[in-house]
Structure formats: C-alpha cells, structure tokens
Amino acid sequence: MTEREALLVTHTGRRQNSAHARTVAADLIAAGFTVRVVAEEAPELELPGVQPVRGPAAAEGAEIVFALGGDGTFLRAAELARPAKVPLLGINLGKVGFLNEAEISDVDTAVRDVVARRYLVDERMTLDVEVECDGQLIARSWALNEVSVEKGIRERMLEVMVDVDGRPLSRYGCDGVLVATPTGSTAYAFSAGGPVVWPDVQAILLVPNSAHALFSRALVTAPTSTVTVTVAPYTTFAQLQCDGRRAWTLPPGSVVTARRGEQPVRVVRLSDNPFTDRLVAKFGLPVDGWRGQHT
C-alpha cells in the first residue's frame, strides 16, 4: 500500500491555531498518514511524530495540503501546493476566510472526509505576471487572487496606461490598478469596487482603484486576454504586489504584463454546495429580508 502523506501549514502566531494543528496532525497520523510541517513552524507547533520540510518543494509527493488559518495562510500554502500540483484544503481559523472550505467547527468531519477520500478537487485559475523596464525583465511571478500595481508614495497619484490584447484601453490617474481572477473577485478587487465572479467562470478582471477618470468602471475580459499596465515614465515609482505576498518596486516606465497562468491551484471541496451558499454565508447577506422572515 502506498504511503499517504499530508503537509500541514498554519499560522503559528496564535496559540489556539497551534492547538488545532496538533489535533489535525494527531488524527492524520492515527489514520496512517505521514504528516509534514514547514520547518520554520515546527518549533512552535511542538508536534511529535511529524516530518519538518523546507523549501518550495515541501509539498512534493504529498496527497494533500492542509492550510489552517485565514486567507493569508491559504495563500501561503498555495505557494507550496501549486508547483507540486497537490490539492489544497483550507480550514478557517480567522474571520471571513473566504478561500477556506471548512470552518474549525467542521475540522473533525473534514479530516475524516480526507482520510476516506470523500472530496472533490477544483482547478482555480491563476495569473502569470512579468515586468520589464528598459527592455530588461526585472520580475516574474504569479497570483491566485490578484496582481496589483499601486502607487509607491502615499501623497502622490500614480499614472498608468492600460492595454488589453495589445490595444490601448485607457490612461488612469489612480491609486492603482488590479488584475484579478474570479477567485480574487471576492478579495482586494471586491473592496476596490469590482464585481463578484463565480469561480467556475473563466475570466480576467481589470479593476481601477480610486481612479480620477470619467471611465473608471471595473471590466471583465476574456480568459485568453493579456493585460498590460505601463507605469508612466514621468510619474512616481510604483509597487507590484502578487496576492499581497510577493512585492517589487517598479521604476517609472515599467511594463507589467498579466495573463492566464499556465498552472492552476487545485482546491479541495468537501461538498458540491453552490457558490451562492458560500457567498451568503461568508458575507452574511440578508436572504430573509430587511425586516426578518415573514410567515
């Protein structure tokens, strides 16, 4: 029988998180799993019988990755799960935790479902991003939620030119521009005024952030589109953020190109409940009416 392995990623800054991680690890070990943990987290977790692992290949060969925490922990775990093509299960220990499939109250059921292989796997679209300046490649990365080009100086407005599929779209004086996936439509792009897009829709979102322009609406482009954001040569420097985790300083004149990622993130689903139910639950939408439910 092939040995079953799982990687456990958690937010160790909170004592309660470590306790939950110990419970999950113990249950998996009891079910015959070999449990790995990120080596930097191992001392805080104090988990007996686990295997500390380091580096970007930490999830290589594992059956599943558990992310215990909020959306930030999920995105950190995605950095390890994606290159290994390993399914990622998020268990919410934070507040909203939109990316996470299960709440901490359901953790026992979630572990049992994983042990019994009772789960589905969705492929979530990603973005690949490259940055050039003066004809030289200066950065290359990817994002599950969004790529953001933002002003580098708080007091100064950023000026950018946006092209779609090689054709000029609009020039913006703004705080920034977001290029997002459907998964990211409920994250930063949503707070910047973008639409919620169901995750099984294949599309790329373009969301100007606080733009001083007549035409500043969020746009939804084809999944095959290429979006280019050029930082004006005469404006201030900018910041590039990928999922709020990987950042670069962009000199004036930098050209940021985002397109559909070659490699998706594989996300575990424990049920086939529709996305509408998740949206209502996570955002607390008033489905019973403003005055409550009437009989």
C-alpha positions in Angstrom: 0.0 0.0 0.0 1.3 3.4 -1.0 2.2 5.6 2.0 -0.1 8.6 2.4 1.4 12.0 3.2 0.0 15.4 4.1 1.6 18.8 4.5 0.2 21.0 7.3 0.6 24.8 7.1 -0.7 27.0 9.8 -0.5 30.5 11.4 1.7 29.8 14.4 1.3 33.3 15.8 -1.8 32.3 17.8 -1.7 29.6 20.5 -5.1 28.3 19.6 -4.0 27.7 16.0 -1.2 25.5 17.2 -3.6 23.5 19.3 -5.9 22.9 16.3 -2.9 21.9 14.2 -1.8 19.4 16.8 -5.3 17.9 16.7 -5.4 17.6 12.9 -1.9 16.1 12.9 -2.7 13.5 15.5 -5.8 12.5 13.7 -4.0 12.1 10.4 -1.1 10.1 12.0 -3.7 7.8 13.7 -5.2 7.2 10.2 -1.8 6.2 8.8 -0.6 9.4 7.3 2.9 10.8 7.4 2.5 14.4 8.3 4.9 17.1 7.2 5.1 20.6 8.6 7.1 23.6 7.4 10.4 23.5 9.3 10.1 27.1 10.4 6.8 26.3 12.1 7.8 23.0 13.7 9.3 24.5 17.0 6.1 26.5 17.7 3.8 23.6 16.9 5.6 21.0 19.1 4.1 18.2 17.1 5.5 14.7 17.9 6.0 12.3 15.0 5.9 14.9 12.2 8.4 15.5 9.5 9.8 19.0 9.1 10.3 20.1 5.5 11.9 23.1 3.9 11.9 25.0 0.6 9.5 25.3 -2.3 9.3 21.5 -2.8 7.8 21.0 0.7 4.6 19.6 -0.8 6.2 17.4 -3.5 4.7 13.9 -3.4 2.1 14.7 -0.8 -1.5 13.7 -1.2 -3.0 16.9 0.2 -2.0 20.2 1.8 -3.9 21.5 4.9 -4.0 25.2 5.5 -5.2 26.1 9.0 -5.7 29.9 9.4 -7.2 32.7 7.4 -6.9 33.7 3.7 -3.3 34.7 4.2 -2.4 31.2 5.4 -4.2 29.7 2.5 -2.3 31.9 0.0 1.0 30.9 1.7 0.1 27.3 1.5 -0.9 27.7 -2.2 2.7 28.7 -2.9 3.8 25.2 -1.9 0.8 23.3 -3.2 0.7 24.8 -6.7 4.2 23.7 -8.1 3.6 20.2 -6.7 0.1 20.1 -8.2 -1.2 18.9 -4.8 -4.8 19.6 -3.7 -5.2 22.3 -1.0 -7.8 22.3 1.8 -8.4 25.4 3.7 -9.8 25.3 7.3 -10.8 28.7 8.5 -9.4 29.8 11.9 -9.7 33.5 11.1 -12.8 35.8 10.5 -14.2 35.6 6.9 -11.7 33.2 5.4 -13.4 33.2 2.0 -10.8 30.9 0.4 -11.2 28.2 3.1 -13.6 25.3 2.5 -14.3 24.3 6.1 -14.8 26.1 9.4 -12.9 25.0 12.6 -16.2 23.6 13.9 -16.1 21.1 11.0 -12.5 20.1 11.3 -13.1 16.6 12.5 -15.5 15.9 9.7 -13.0 17.4 7.2 -10.2 15.1 8.4 -12.5 12.1 8.2 -13.5 13.0 4.6 -9.9 13.4 3.6 -9.0 10.0 5.1 -11.9 8.4 3.3 -11.0 10.3 0.1 -14.5 11.8 0.1 -13.7 15.2 -1.5 -13.7 17.0 -4.9 -10.9 19.0 -6.4 -11.5 22.2 -8.4 -8.8 23.9 -10.5 -8.7 27.6 -9.8 -7.4 29.9 -12.5 -4.2 31.8 -11.8 -2.3 34.7 -13.4 1.3 34.8 -14.6 3.0 38.2 -14.5 6.2 39.6 -16.0 7.7 43.0 -15.5 10.1 44.7 -17.9 11.9 48.0 -17.6 14.1 49.5 -20.4 13.7 46.2 -22.3 15.0 44.1 -19.4 13.0 41.5 -17.5 13.1 42.6 -13.8 10.4 40.4 -12.2 8.4 37.3 -12.9 5.7 35.8 -10.6 2.1 34.5 -10.3 -1.1 35.1 -8.4 -4.1 33.2 -7.3 -6.2 36.3 -6.3 -4.8 39.4 -8.0 -1.8 41.3 -9.4 -1.9 44.9 -8.2 0.1 47.9 -9.5 -0.1 50.6 -6.8 1.4 54.0 -6.1 4.6 53.9 -4.2 4.2 57.3 -2.5 1.0 57.8 -0.5 0.8 61.5 -1.2 1.3 61.1 -5.0 -1.1 59.9 -7.6 0.1 57.1 -9.9 -0.4 57.5 -13.7 -0.6 54.3 -15.7 -1.6 53.2 -19.2 -3.6 50.0 -19.6 -3.7 47.9 -22.8 -5.8 44.8 -23.4 -4.6 42.4 -26.0 -2.1 44.8 -27.4 -4.6 47.7 -27.9 -4.7 50.8 -25.7 -7.7 50.9 -23.4 -7.3 53.9 -21.1 -4.9 56.1 -19.1 -5.7 56.4 -15.4 -4.5 58.7 -12.6 -5.2 56.5 -9.7 -4.1 54.8 -6.5 -3.6 51.6 -8.6 -4.9 49.0 -10.9 -5.8 45.4 -10.1 -5.8 42.5 -12.4 -7.7 39.7 -10.7 -9.0 36.1 -11.2 -12.6 35.0 -10.4 -11.2 33.6 -7.1 -9.8 37.0 -6.3 -13.0 38.8 -7.2 -14.1 38.4 -3.5 -10.8 39.8 -2.2 -9.0 43.1 -2.9 -10.8 43.5 -6.2 -14.1 43.4 -4.4 -13.1 46.1 -1.9 -11.9 48.3 -4.9 -15.4 48.1 -6.4 -15.1 45.1 -8.7 -17.8 42.5 -9.3 -18.1 39.1 -7.7 -17.5 36.5 -10.3 -18.4 32.8 -9.8 -15.2 30.7 -9.6 -16.2 28.4 -12.4 -16.4 31.4 -14.8 -13.2 31.7 -16.8 -12.3 35.4 -17.0 -9.8 38.1 -16.1 -10.9 41.2 -14.1 -9.5 44.7 -14.5 -10.3 47.0 -11.6 -9.0 50.6 -11.4 -8.5 51.6 -7.8 -9.7 55.2 -6.9 -9.2 56.3 -10.4 -9.6 60.0 -11.3 -11.1 59.3 -14.7 -14.5 59.5 -16.4 -14.3 55.9 -17.4 -13.2 54.0 -14.3 -15.5 51.0 -14.1 -14.3 47.5 -13.5 -14.1 45.4 -16.6 -14.3 41.6 -17.2 -12.1 40.4 -20.1 -11.7 37.0 -21.7 -9.5 34.4 -20.0 -7.3 34.5 -23.1 -6.7 38.2 -22.7 -3.3 39.8 -22.0 -3.5 42.9 -19.8 -0.6 45.3 -19.8 -0.1 48.1 -17.2 2.6 50.7 -18.0 3.8 53.0 -15.3 4.1 56.4 -16.9 7.8 57.5 -17.4 7.1 60.9 -15.7 5.1 59.6 -12.7 6.3 58.3 -9.3 7.6 54.8 -8.8 5.0 52.1 -8.2 4.7 48.8 -6.2 3.8 45.5 -7.7 2.0 43.0 -5.4 1.1 39.4 -6.1 -1.6 38.2 -3.7 -0.2 40.8 -1.2 2.7 38.4 -0.6 5.3 38.9 -3.2 6.3 42.5 -3.9 8.6 44.5 -6.2 9.4 48.2 -6.6 8.6 49.4 -10.1 10.6 52.3 -11.6 8.8 54.8 -13.8 8.4 53.3 -17.3 8.0 49.7 -16.0 5.6 47.5 -18.1 3.6 44.8 -16.2 2.1 42.1 -18.3 -0.5 39.7 -16.8 -2.1 36.7 -18.5 -3.8 33.5 -17.6 -1.4 31.3 -15.6 -0.1 28.1 -17.1 -0.6 26.2 -13.8 -3.8 26.4 -11.7 -4.2 25.9 -8.0 -6.0 22.7 -7.1 -8.5 23.4 -4.3 -10.3 20.8 -2.3 -14.1 21.0 -1.9 -15.8 18.8 0.7 -19.3 19.2 -0.8 -20.9 20.2 -4.0 -22.9 23.1 -2.4 -23.3 26.0 -4.8 -21.1 29.1 -4.7 -24.2 31.2 -3.9 -24.5 29.5 -0.5 -20.8 30.3 0.3 -21.3 33.9 -0.7 -24.4 34.3 1.5 -22.7 32.7 4.5 -19.3 34.5 4.3 -20.8 37.9 3.6 -23.8 37.5 5.9 -26.2 38.5 3.1 -29.8 39.2 4.2 -31.7 36.5 2.4 -34.6 36.7 4.8 -35.4 40.3 4.0 -34.5 43.5 5.9 -37.4 43.2 8.4 -36.8 39.5 9.0 -38.7 36.5 7.7 -42.5 36.8 7.5 -44.9 33.9 7.8 
